[in-house]
Amino acid sequence: MKAILVAAALAAFATAASAQDKRPDYGTAVNAAGGKKIAADVVGECQKNGWNVAVAVVDNHGFLVYFERMDNTQTASVDIAVGKARAAATYRRPTRVFADVINKGGPATATLPGVFASPGGLPIMVDGKVTGGVGVSGVTGDQDEQCAKAGLGIK
């Protein structure tokens, strides 16, 4: 059921980043135990594919609650994973949306503070509310996003 809610919420986020759409409310923040479980599922997906990544889980205001870096993950991925998670939580949308807007020549989204215009950051949704964000970095954006989705139980 949670995966269905998250998938439905992600579909709702697939609008332009500059649109004045109604974003979901913030809910009760994800905690360290929840972050650890999400990260474990992310790492499991990445291990299955032979990918080395960093994964960050932040609360609904973008503060780090859990972080893990797999061995041999590129150094830059540490900051990128945290940035993707923060952007997903604080802007209440997947980071892919920012990349899509920029690639289509949309408004100056890249000038917004804390924007990470690369797939791999997803908001964590519970009962239709944003409770945090997960960010993954280390492989391609699509692969990062695949792992982030696995962490949230999305196919």
C-alpha positions as CSV (number, residue, x, y, z in Angstrom):
1,M,0.0,0.0,0.0
2,K,2.8,2.4,0.9
3,A,4.5,1.8,-2.5
4,I,1.2,2.6,-4.2
5,L,0.9,5.8,-2.3
6,V,4.5,6.8,-3.1
7,A,4.1,5.9,-6.7
8,A,0.9,8.0,-6.9
9,A,2.6,10.9,-5.2
10,L,5.6,10.7,-7.6
11,A,3.2,10.8,-10.6
12,A,1.7,14.0,-9.2
13,F,5.2,15.5,-8.9
14,A,5.8,15.1,-12.7
15,T,4.9,18.7,-13.5
16,A,7.2,21.6,-14.3
17,A,9.2,22.8,-11.3
18,S,8.1,26.4,-11.9
19,A,4.4,25.6,-11.9
20,Q,2.3,26.9,-9.1
21,D,0.9,23.5,-8.4
22,K,-0.3,22.4,-5.0
23,R,2.4,20.5,-3.2
24,P,1.7,17.9,-0.5
25,D,1.9,19.0,3.1
26,Y,4.8,18.0,5.4
27,G,4.2,15.1,7.7
28,T,5.9,13.7,10.7
29,A,9.7,13.5,9.9
30,V,11.3,10.2,9.1
31,N,13.6,9.0,11.9
32,A,17.0,7.3,12.0
33,A,15.5,3.8,12.1
34,G,13.3,4.5,9.1
35,G,16.3,6.1,7.3
36,K,18.4,3.0,8.0
37,K,15.8,0.7,6.5
38,I,15.4,2.9,3.4
39,A,19.2,3.0,3.0
40,A,19.5,-0.8,3.4
41,D,17.0,-1.3,0.6
42,V,18.9,1.2,-1.6
43,V,22.2,-0.6,-0.9
44,G,20.6,-4.0,-1.6
45,E,19.5,-2.9,-5.1
46,C,22.9,-1.4,-5.8
47,Q,24.7,-4.5,-4.7
48,K,22.5,-6.6,-6.9
49,N,23.6,-4.5,-9.9
50,G,27.3,-4.1,-8.9
51,W,26.9,-0.3,-8.3
52,N,28.8,1.6,-5.6
53,V,26.8,4.6,-4.3
54,A,26.3,7.0,-1.4
55,V,22.8,7.2,0.0
56,A,21.4,9.9,2.2
57,V,18.1,10.1,4.0
58,V,17.0,13.5,5.3
59,D,13.9,14.5,7.4
60,N,11.1,16.7,6.0
61,H,13.1,19.8,6.4
62,G,16.3,18.5,4.8
63,F,18.3,17.6,7.9
64,L,20.4,14.5,7.6
65,V,19.1,11.5,9.6
66,Y,21.0,8.6,8.0
67,F,23.9,8.3,5.6
68,E,25.8,5.4,4.1
69,R,28.6,5.2,1.5
70,M,29.4,1.9,-0.1
71,D,33.1,1.0,-0.5
72,N,34.8,2.5,-3.6
73,T,32.1,5.1,-4.2
74,Q,33.4,8.2,-5.9
75,T,34.2,11.0,-3.5
76,A,31.9,13.6,-5.1
77,S,28.9,11.3,-4.5
78,V,28.8,12.0,-0.8
79,D,27.8,15.6,-1.2
80,I,25.6,14.9,-4.2
81,A,23.6,12.3,-2.4
82,V,22.9,14.6,0.5
83,G,22.0,17.4,-1.9
84,K,19.6,15.3,-3.9
85,A,17.9,14.1,-0.7
86,R,17.6,17.7,0.6
87,A,16.2,19.0,-2.7
88,A,13.6,16.2,-2.9
89,A,12.4,16.9,0.7
90,T,12.5,20.7,0.7
91,Y,11.0,21.2,-2.8
92,R,8.7,18.2,-2.3
93,R,9.4,16.6,-5.7
94,P,11.8,14.2,-7.4
95,T,15.1,15.8,-8.5
96,R,14.4,14.5,-12.0
97,V,11.8,17.3,-12.4
98,F,14.6,19.9,-12.2
99,A,16.6,18.2,-14.8
100,D,13.6,17.9,-17.1
101,V,12.8,21.6,-16.8
102,I,16.4,22.6,-17.5
103,N,16.7,20.2,-20.5
104,K,13.5,21.6,-22.0
105,G,14.8,25.2,-21.7
106,G,12.4,26.1,-19.0
107,P,12.7,28.9,-16.4
108,A,16.0,29.5,-14.5
109,T,15.3,26.6,-12.1
110,A,19.0,26.1,-11.6
111,T,19.3,29.4,-9.8
112,L,17.0,28.2,-7.0
113,P,19.0,27.5,-3.8
114,G,19.7,23.8,-3.2
115,V,18.5,22.5,-6.6
116,F,20.1,19.3,-7.7
117,A,19.1,18.8,-11.3
118,S,19.9,15.1,-11.6
119,P,17.7,12.1,-11.1
120,G,18.3,10.1,-7.8
121,G,16.5,12.3,-5.2
122,L,13.0,11.3,-4.2
123,P,10.6,12.7,-1.5
124,I,9.6,10.1,1.1
125,M,5.8,10.1,1.3
126,V,3.6,8.7,4.1
127,D,-0.2,9.1,3.9
128,G,0.2,11.7,1.1
129,K,2.6,13.9,3.1
130,V,6.3,14.5,2.7
131,T,8.2,13.0,5.7
132,G,11.7,13.3,4.2
133,G,13.9,12.7,1.2
134,V,16.3,10.0,-0.1
135,G,19.2,10.8,-2.3
136,V,21.5,8.4,-4.2
137,S,24.6,9.2,-6.1
138,G,27.4,7.1,-7.7
139,V,26.2,5.8,-11.0
140,T,24.1,7.4,-13.7
141,G,21.1,9.5,-12.7
142,D,18.7,6.8,-14.0
143,Q,20.5,4.2,-12.0
144,D,20.7,6.4,-8.9
145,E,16.9,6.9,-9.2
146,Q,16.4,3.1,-9.7
147,C,18.1,2.5,-6.3
148,A,16.2,5.3,-4.6
149,K,13.0,3.9,-5.8
150,A,14.0,0.5,-4.4
151,G,14.6,2.1,-1.1
152,L,11.0,3.4,-1.1
153,G,9.5,0.1,-2.4
154,I,8.7,1.5,-5.8
155,K,9.1,-0.6,-8.9
